[in-house]
Amino acid sequence: MKKLLIIVIALLAISSVRADEGMWLLSKLRQQNIGKMQEMGLKLTAEEIYDINKSSVKDAIVGLGRLGAPFRHFCSAEIVSSKGLLVTNHHCAFGSIQSHSSVEHDYLKDGFWAYKLEDELTNPGITASILDRMEDVSERVNALLNDEMSGKERRTVIDSISKVIVKEAEKDTKLSGQVQSMFEGNQYYLFLYTIYKDVRLVGAPPQSMGKFGGDTDNWMWPRHTADFALYRIYAAPDGTPAEYAKENVPLKPKHHLPVSTEGVKEGDFAMIMGFPGSTDRYLTSYGLENTMDATNDIRYKVRTVKLDVMRAAMAKDQKTRIQYASKYAGCSNYWKYSFEQNKALKQLNTKGNKEIVEKQFADWVNADAKRKAEYGDVLSTLKAEYAKMKAYEMTRTYLFEALGGPEAHTFASRAGDLITKLCDKETSSEDKAKLKKQLQEMGEKFYKDFNTDVDAQLFAQLFEVFNENVAVELHPEIIELINTKYKGDYEAFASELKAKSVFMSESAFTAFVEKPSAKKLEKDLAYIAGKSFFDMMKTVSAPTKEIGEKLAKEKRLFVRGLMEMNPAKAWGADANSTLRLTYGKVGSYEPRDAVFYDYYTTLSGVIAKEGADGGEFEMDDKLKELHAKKDFAPYGVDDIHVNFITDNDITGGNSGSAVINAKGHLIGTAFDGNSEAMSGDIDFEENLQRCINLDARYMLWIIDKHAGAKNLINEMTIIK
């Protein structure tokens, strides 16, 4: 009885201090969060996490972006060595792995490891951003704004002052800056980054391990996935950012995270640092209806068709599997997300929860004449404008998902502009030569991962989905053409497109660039489809601009009012691809009646899930051998812990984020959320929300025992 009492007291202690909803700005930690974090077990100070004068944990956290949009971080990563070695997720590096793969070197199937620096693979276009500092510039921006401005006037002023602020901050530095809106345009922050442009692939386990469980296990717990890959940041010899060059050297970072092999247990403190993409926590019940009906339902329905086409083709041919692997993964991720989010939103009555907040807001507003004058029309206006927006959003989702689902027509539209110039008699010979070279380079890049038969099937099936679900008055030219000339036979249309369009094969495109014809271009079915797709996107988007401006204003007022209503609350800004920290604890949970989920999974659980070769649960032979030998030391005794869960607040973009213990050591890498709380981007569910993480020990064990990459183990700082 005494032992039982001790256990009960321990469990109460674990649950007495819970994670907070919120993706917290690091510059506000001392003001908003550090006290509670330390109460929960954190041993670090706020300055050890974020300091602009001395090295701190933030200097080891990296946002992965692309050259054209470096601030739009698609994933997160963390530096784990003094030589700029990065850990991120396998699914974050999937595009890089796929781009280097071929039938002869199938790195997706076999994995890839660089045992020396010169074997590491370049990835043009990928960037790695490290935050130098952030600064609240709200007063400076808001001083120039007022609520009477039109949306266009407001954007012009914000853009103008933002450029001034960024220019001042960047002066005499190698930094790149951006001013970001927070709280629906009520606050503004300056973020300054060092952006590195030479990021090389170092290692990745086979896809059978890195994507173990596939679509079936995606967004699910329990999980058994080795979702990690390694990059390295390179810099010029003087340590500054530089484009790829042979003379570049591994980055010497200000800080790197020691990797812990101590493991985790129930109730351990955990903080996650990364670049979450977007949340919509201040969305009203009216906006929620649009998300569920006009986005999620349609996206899931259309992508089901698209995935079926790709899956069937990939199963038949190795080259096609490699070509479409990254496209399939990108499509399937938010296919399942859309389904699981709607399911959770309904089960957790998120709409009802939003309505409670809205009633509290309305009561607060109506209790004061001044507040009523300022906020009295906010909710009714939001309701009316979302109702107007819904029909346009539904059409736009079908346009993007179905009519934009194949690829040849959008490529034809982009290339068509250049071909038109190429055919123009006024274009000089010198410019024509440049245009031809540009088109040839575009073609090489596009057709590398293009299959004519797959795209033809996508045209047939997805265009028919659009035709069946969108009102006739919103049918673009290409749909009208198919319904008249081809009498609604979408297979016949796709067959002729495949046979006659110069954009449906690389050889036809190359020949056409050599002998271009404006007349032939105008009659090309892929070009007609692409042009009509973009024309209809403009047509549908035009009426939404005014609605969008009204919604933006009312959302800004709604959030401002909420913050005035509860000034003592520590408010968390929605994620917007800027560096954030969340904190919580390792912990099991009960998702539904009579079901208990433990906080970790093991390699034995991986083995128990083994499925057929080529399937989602294909088992790597060497992994089975190592398990049978029980060759786990020093990363485990009787088994290896594979994944674990915490109650941290996370979202898309947090993939690859560092999971850090109370001492500032890396204990894992975040890679997913759980299906029961997929409503979390809109409404944080504190009892169910779980972040699924790769255990750092499983990563080290794979690098060491499975890959034999001792070179990588030796350069890390490993805490035993």
N, C-alpha and C positions, 0 to 999 in steps of 0.2 A: 504493500500500500504506500509506503514511504517512497519507493522508487517511482511509482506511478505519479505521485504528487510532484516529485522533482521534474519529471518529464512534462507535466502539465504546465508548471511554472516556466520552464524553458521555452515551451511553445508560445506561451503568452508573451514572454519577453521578445521573442522573434517577431510576433505579429503586432506588438504595441506601437512600433514606429514603422509606418508604411511608406512606400515610394510616393512621391508627389506626381500628379499630372503636371507636365510642363517640360519643354525643351529649352533649357535655361541658357541665357546669354552669359558668357564667362565673365564679362566685365561687371556683372551684377551679383556674382556669387557671394561676395562679402556682405552685401546689402540684403540679399533675398534668401540664400540657401545654406551657407557654410555651417551655421549653427546646427541645423537639423541633420546635415550630412555627418557632422562629427558626432552628434548624438547617436546616429545609426552605426557608427564604427569607424568612420574615416579618420586616418592618422595624419593626413596632409593639411596644410593651411591653404587658404584661398590663393595666396601668392605662389605656392608651389604648383598649383594647377594653372594659374594664369598670371603672368608677369610680363610687362612690356620692356623691362630693363634687364632682367636676368633670365636665364634659361628656365623653362618650366614645362609641365606636361604638354601644354598646347603646342609646343614646338615639335612634338613627335606625331601630331595628328595631321593627316593629309586629305585633301579633297581631290578626287580624280575627276578631271574634266576633259574637254576637247578644245583644240586650238582656236576654233571659231567662237567658242562660248566657254571660256575657262572658269567663269563664276558659276555656271550651271553644273554643279558637281553631280555626276551620275552615280558615284559610289564614294565610300570612305576607305581610308587605309591608315596604317600606323607604321612608323619607323622603328625597327627592332635591332638595329646595329649601328655602329659608328661609321659604317660604309654605305649608309643610305638604303639599306634593305627594307622593303615594304611588305607588309602582310595585308592582303585584302581577301575578298571572297573569290572562289572559283567562278561563280556566275558573273562577277564583276569583270574578271579577266577573260571571260568566255570568248568575246569578240576577238581579242588578241590571239588567243590560242587557236581559234578557228582560222584567222587570217594567215597564220603561219603553217596551217595544216594542209596536207595534200594526200593523195592516194599513197604516195611513196613515204611520206612522213606524217602519219596520222597522229598528231599530238593530242587530239581529242580522245582517241581510243587508248593510246599508249601512255599518255602523259609526257611531260617535258621537264628536264632538269639540266641546268648549266653547272658543270663541275668546275668551271673556271670563268673568269670575267669575260674573256673573249668569245665565249659561247652564248652569252646573253643576247636576246633578240630585240631589235629596235621596233618601236611602235609609233610611227609618225602620226602626229595629230593628238596624241594623248598628253595631257598636262597634269602636273602635280602641284597643288597650291598649299602653301603653309602660311597660316595667319600670323602676321606681324603684330597687329593690334586692331582693336575696334574702339569706336568713339561715338557717343551719343551726340548727334548733331540736330536733334529735334527742334530746339529753340531757334536755331539759325534757319532751318527750312520753314517751320510753321509761321515764323514772323512775316513771311512773304505770302502766306495763304489765307484764304477765308472761305466760308461755306457758300458764298454767293457765286463763286467762280464756276464756270462750266468745266466739264471734265477736260476738255482740250486746253483751256486756259491753265488749269491746275497742273496738267502734265508738262506744259511748256515751262512754267515757273520751276517745277521740281527738277526737270531736266537741266535747266539753266544753272540753278544754284548748286546742283549736284556736281556738274562739271567744274565749277569754280572750286568747290570743296576738295574734289579729287585732285585737281591740278595743283592746288596748294600743298596737299599732303604728299603727293608723289615727287615734288620738286627736289632735285639733287639726291634722289634715291633710285634704287632698282625695283621699287615696289609698284604694284598695280592695285588701284583702288576702285571701290564701288560703293555707292550710297544705296542702302536697302530700306524699303518701307517696312514698318512693323505695325501690328494692331490695326490692320485695314486702313493704313495711311494716317494714323494718329501720331506715330513716332517714326524717327529716321535714324539710321546708324551708318557710320562710315566703317568699311572693312578694308584693311590693307594687307595684301598678300605678296609673298615672293612666289612667283609662278615658274616652275621648272618645265622645260620642254623636251627633255631627253629622258624618257621613261622606258626601261627595258625589261622584258619578260625574263624571269630567273627560273621559275619552277611552277609546276602544277601537277597534281596527281591525275591519274586516268579519269575520264568522265564517269566511269562506272563507280568511282569513289566520290569524286567532286560533285556529281549530280545524283548520287544514290537515292533512289526513291522517286525521282522524276516528278511528273505532274501529280501522281497519286499522293505522295508525301508532302508536296509543296504546301506551305502555310499550315502544316499539321504537327502536332506533338502526340506521341513520342517520335523523335527524329534520329537518324543515324548517318548523317552526311558529313563527308570530309570537305566542307565547302570553303576551301582556301586556295590561294595562289600567291606567288611572290613576284614582285617587281623590284627594280632598283632605280633610284634617282641618280642621274649623272648631271654634272655641272662643268662649266669651263674650269681650266686649271686654277683660276683664282677664286673658285667657289661660286661664281655668279651664274644665273640661268643662261643657257645657251641652247640653240638648236643642235640636233645630233651632229657630232663630229668625232672622228677617231681619237682625237687628243683629249676629249672629255674624260673626266675622272669621277669615280663614285663620290657622291655628296658626303661631306662631313657635317652632320646635323648639329644643331645646338643641343638637342636632347634626343635620346632614343629610349624606348621602353624596355626595361629588363623583362624577361619572360619567365614566369613562375611555373615551377613543377610541383608546388605545394598542393595544388588542387583546390576544390571548393566544397563547401558543405552547406547544408540547410541553414539559412539565416545569415550567411556571409554578406557583408556590404559589397556592392558592385556599382561602379559608375561607368557610363558609356559616353564616349566622346566621338563625334563624327559630324557629318554634314547631311542631316535629314532634309529630304526634298520638299515636301509640302504636306501640311495638314489644314483642316478647315474646321477648327474647334468652335468658332463663333458662328457657324452656319445656322440659320434659322430652320424651323420645321418646314417652311415653304421651300427653301432651297434644297432641303433634304429630299423632298418628293421628287424634284428634278434630277438629283443625283441618282436616285434609285431607279426611276422610270425612264429618264431620257438619256442616261449614260450607262449605268451598270447592266441593266437588262438587255439593252441593245448590243452593247459590246460583247457580252457573254454569248448571245445568240449568233452574231455574225462570226466571231472568232472560232466558235465551234466548227463552223463550216470550213473556214480557212485552215485550221489545224488538221482537220481530217484529210484535206487534200495534200498538205505538206507531209503529214505522217505516212500516208500510203506511199508516196513517191520516195521518201527517205528510206523506207524499209526495203525497197527494191534495189537500191544502187548505192554503193559506197561514196561515189563522187557527189551524188545529190545529197546524201546524208551530211557530208562535210559542208557543201555549199549552203544548205539551209539550216544547219544546226543552230547558229546564232539567231537567225530570223525566227525560227520555231521557239527558241527559248524566250526571246523577247515578247513574242505574241502570247505564249501560254501563261506567262507569269501573271499578267493583269487580266487574262481570261478567267483564271481561277479566282484571283483577287475579287473581281467583280461579283462573281457568284457568292463567294464566302462573305463578302461585306454585306450584300443585301440580306443574306440569311441571318447574319449577326444583328444587323440593324432591326430586323423584324423581331427576332427572339428577345432582344434586350430592350425593346420598346423605346428606341432612341428618339423617335418622333415625339412620343409622350414626354420624355425627359426634356426635350427642347421646348415643348409647349409649357411646361412648368416654369422654366426660366423666363419665357416670354410673358407669362402671366405676372410673375414677380416684377419684371421690368415695367409692364403696363401699370401695375398698382403703384409702383414707386413714382412713375412719371405723373400719373393722375393725382397724386397726393400734393402736388405743388404746381401753382399756376405758371411759374417761370419754366419749370421743367416741361410742363405740358406744351408751352409755346415752342420750346426747342426740340422736344422729342415726341410730341404727341402723334405725329403722322408717320413715324418711322415704321412701325410694324404693319400698318395697313398698306403703306406704299410698297414695302417689300413683298407682301402677299400679292398685290396686284401686278407688280412688275415680273415676279417669278412666274405667275400664271401666263403672262404674255410671252415670256421667254421659252416656255416649255416646248411648244410646237417647233420653234426654230432649233432648239437644242436637239430634239429627236431627229429632225432631218439632217442636222449637221453631223450627228453621230453616225447615222447611216451613210452619209457622204464619205466621212473619214474612214470608217471601218469597212464598208462594202465597196463603194465606188473607188476608194483609194487603196483597196486591198491588194490588187495585182501591182506589178512594178513597171512594165514596159511603157505604159502610157504616160506615167509621170516623168520617166526618163526621156520619152519622146518630146514632151513639152519643154523640158529644160534644154535638150539638144536642139530642138526645133528653132529656138530663137537664134542660135549660132548658125544653123544651116541657112536660115533666111538671110542673114548677113553675108554668108558665104556665096549665096546666089545673086546678091545685089551687084549690079554692074558698076556701081559707084565705089565698091570696096576695092582697095588697092591690092596688087599682087602680094605685097609684103604682108598685109593684114590677112589675106586669104590663107597664106601659109601658116600664120599664127593660129587662125581659126581651125584649120585642119588638124594641126598638132594638138590643140586643146580638145577637139572632138575625139581624136584617137585616144588620148589619155582618159577622157571620160568613159569611152567605150571599154577600154581595158579594165578599168576599175569596176564598172557596172556588170559586165558579162562574166567576170571571174566567178561570181556567185549567183548566176542566173541559169535557170533551166527552162527552155522553151515550152516543153510539155506541161510543167507545173504551172507556169504563168497562164497558159491557155486555159487550163482547168479553173484557175482562180477567176479569170475573166468570165467564164461561162457561169460558174456557180454564184460568185459574189454579186455580179451585175444583176443576176436574176433575183437575188435576195433584195437588192435595192428596189427593183421594179415592183416587187410584190408588197413592199412595206411603206413606200413613200407615195404621197398623193401625186396624181398625174400632172397637176399644175406645177409641181416642183421637179419634174423629170428633165434632166439635161439633154442636150442634143443627141448624145450617143445612145441614150435609152430610147428616145423617140425613133432614132434610126433603126435600132434593132427591132422595135415593135412594128415598124412599117415594112422596111425592106426585107427583113428576115422573118416577119410575121411572128415575132416573139420567140423565135427559136434561138436560144442563147448558145447552145452547143454549135449550131451552124455558124453563128457569128464568130465564135472563138476559133472554129476550124478555118474560116477564111482569114481571120486576123493572123493566125499562126502561119498560114501559107503565103500571105501576100505582104504583110507589114515588114518594112525594112528594119524595124526596131525589135523584131522577135528573134533575131540571131545575130551573133557578133560578125559573122561573115557577110551577111546582108547589109548590116550597118556600115562596116568598113568599106564595102564596095560603093555604097551610096555616098559616103563622105568624099570618096575619090571622084565621083561623078554626080554631084548633087543636082536636084531639080526642085524648084519651088512649087511647080505644078503638081509633081508627084507627092511632095510633102503634104500639101493641102488635102489630098485625097487619101492619105495613109490612115487606116483605121485606128492605129495606136495613137497617132498624133491628134486625130479628131477626138478620141476618147479622153486624152490628156487635157486638151484645150477645153473641152466641155466640162470636165471635172473641176478645173480651176475656175472657170467662169461661174459655175454653179456655187462654188464655195464663196465667191465674192457676192453673188446674188443673195445667198442665205445669210451671210454675215452682215451685210449692209443694214438691215432693219434692227439688228441686235445692238448696234453701237449706242443708240440713244437709250435703249433699255439698260444696257450695261453701265452707262454713266449714272443713271438714276440708282441702280443697285449699289454701285460703288459708294455713292454719297450716303445712302441710307445705312449701308453696312458700317461705314465709318462712324456715323452718328450712333448706331446701335452699340458698337463696341465702346465708344467714348462714354456713353450712358452707363453701360455695365460697370466700367471702371470707376465712374463717379458714385455709383450706387454702393459699391463695396471698396472704398479706398484702402482699407487695411489689408486686403488680399494681395498676395504675391502673384501677379498675373504673368502667365507665360505667353510669349508671342508665338504665333503659328510658325511652323517650320517653313523656311524659304531658301534652302540650300546654303545656309550660313552655319558656321561652327556652333554647335550646341553641346550641352552636357545634360545628361539625365542621371538620376541616382535611384537605387533600389536595393533589393536583396535577392539572393539565390532562394528559390522556394518552389515547392510542389504546389499543386492545386487540384480542386475538384470541379471539373467542368460541368457536370450534371449529376443527377441522382445516381448514387451507388457506383460512381466512377472516381478513382483516385489516380492522379498522374504524379509519379516521382519526379525529382528535379534533375535526374541525369539518366543517360543511356550508356550502353557499353558495346564493345566490339563483339561480344557474344550475341548481342541483339542484332548487330549487322549480319552476322553469319546466319542467324535464325530466319532472316528475311530473304535469303537467297532465292532468286528467281531464274527464269530462262535467260540464256545468252542473248544479248541484243535487246533485252527488255529493261524496264526501269530498275529492276533489282538484280541485274547481272552482277556476278561476284568475281572480283579479281583473284586470279589463282594464287599470286604471291601473298595476297592478304590472308587467304585461307591457310596457306602454309605457315605463315608467321603466327597466326592464331593457334594453330594446332601445336606448334612448338612452345607456345606460351612465352615467347621471346619479348617480354614487355619492359624489362628493366632498362633504364632507371625511371621510366614514365608510368609504370604501374606494377602491381604485384601479381594478382591472380587474373587481372583483366585490365583493359584500357578504357577509361571514360572517354566517350565520343562527343556527346553534346550535353549541354545543361541549360537550364532556364532561369531567368530572373524576372522580376516584375517591373523592369525599366520601361519607360515611355520611349517608343521608337516608331519609325515609319520608313517608307522607301527612301533610299539615299543613305540611310544608316547602314546599309549592307556594307560589310567590311570594317565597321566601326570597332575601335578598341574597347574591350571589356576589361576594366581595370579594378584591381582590388584596393583595399583600404590603404595599402602601403605605396600605391602607384605602380604596381607591377602588372604586366599583361597576363590575364588568366584565360582570355578567349577572344573570339571575334564574332560579332553579331551578324546573323545572316537571315533571320526571318521573324515573323510574328505568328501567333497562333490563331487558328480559324475561329475559335469561340469569341475572340475579341477583335474581329476584323472591322468592327465599327469604330475602332480606336482612333482612326484619323479624323473622325467627326465628333466622337464623344469617348473620352478615356474611361475605361471600365476597370476600376482599381482592383476588383476581386478576381477578374479573369485575365487581365492583360499580362501576357508573357512574351519575353524576348528570347528567341531561340539562338543559342550560341555554340560555336565550335570550341571544344575544350582545347586549350593550348597544348596540353600534353599529347593529345591525339595528333595534332599537327607536327609536333616535334618528333614523335615516334615514327610517323610516316616519312618525314624528311630523313631521319636517321636510319631506320631499319628497312623501310620499303624502298626508298630512293637511293640510300647509301650516300647521301649528299652531306658528308661530314664537313665539307668546306663551309656550308651554310650554318650548321650547328656550331661550329667553332667560332664564327664571327658574332654570334649572339651573346648577350649577357644573360646567362640562365641562372635563375635563383632556385636553389635546391632545398 
